Amino acid sequence: MHIFWTIYLGILGTVAIAFLVKGLRTLSLKVDFVISIITWIGLFGFVTNTSIFNPLVWKIVFVCGLLWDVLFSYIGKHDDGEDALEGLSESTKSILTGVTLIITLGPLYYGIYRYAF
């Protein structure tokens, strides 16, 4: 099971580096990048069983990070991928966004939750 966590950690790190290379044009993308790095560090601590800060910090990171990712995904204006969703109803877009969040970020927040609590 540890190998899957390590692979997931590597994928998230690679995606973060790709976004950095692509460019962080807006303030919301810069904030999202910073939050992504902080949550990645928390997941790293969980996966490697390393104590980084204290659990209270990770409880705050868990709540704030999860809230940010949900709000950023549903409320944020994204230029990427809009053509792919063209023609879909708003409810279908919301459902697809929720499913994508659960699949891609579910393990991240599960790991941070386990690390914090």
N, C-alpha and C positions, 0 to 999 in steps of 0.2 A: 504494500500500500504506500510505503514511503516513496517509492519511485514515481508513482503517479502524482503525488504532491510536489515532488521535485520538478517533474516535467511541467506541471501547471505553473509553478513558480517561474520557471524559465520562459514559458510562453508569455506570462504577464510582463516580465521584465523586457522581453523582446518587443512587445507591443508598445510599452512605454518609451523605449528608445526610438522606435519607428515614429511615434508621434513627435518626439523631440526633434528628430531629423527633418520631418516633414514641415515643422514650423508651428509655433503656437501664436497664431495671429490675434486672437482676442483675449480679453481678460478672463472670460469664463473658461477658455481652453487652458490658460496658464494655471488657474485655480484647480481645474480638474487634474492637470498634470501633477501638481504638488500633492493633492489628496491621493492620487494614484500611487505616488512614490511612498507616502506615509503608510498607506494600507499595505503596500508591497513589503515594506520593512516589517510590519506586524505579521504578515503571513510568513515571511522568512524566519522570524522568531519562533513561530508555531512549528514550521516544518523542521527546523534544525534543533528544536527544543532548547533554544537559547533565551535567556532572560534579558530583554531589552526594556528599559524603563520599568514601571510597576504596572500592575493590572488596571489601576484606575485610568491611566493614560490610554490603554487599549480599549477600555469600556467607552471612553469619550470618543476615541477614533472610530470604534464600531458604529456608534449611534450617528455621529456627524458624517462619517463617510457614506454610510448607507443612505442617510437622508439626502446628502448631496448627489449621489449617483442616481437615485430615483428622480429627484427634482430636475437634475441636469438632463436626464434621458427624456422626461416627459415635457418639460417646459422649455428647455434650451433650444435655440435655433441652430440647426445643423445643416450645413451645405452639402455634406457628403451623404450619399444614399437617397436623396429626395427623389431622384428619377426612378429608382427601383420601387418606391412606394407609391408612385403616381397612379391614380385611378382607384386606389383602395379607400374604403370608408374610414372615417376617424376612429370608429370602434375597432376595426380590424388593425389599424396602425397601432392602437393602444395595446391590443392583445399581443401583437407581434413584438412590440417593445418590451412588454412584461415577460414574455417567454424568453426573449433574447437575454434580458437582464438576469433571469433566474439561471439560465444555462451558463452564461459567461461569468457572472459575478457571484453566483450562489456559493460556489466553493470558496471563494475569497472571503466572503463574510462569515461563512461557517467556520473557517479556520481562525479568523480574527475573534469570533465569538468564543470559540474553544480556548483560545489563547488568553482572552480577557477574563472569562468567567470560569 
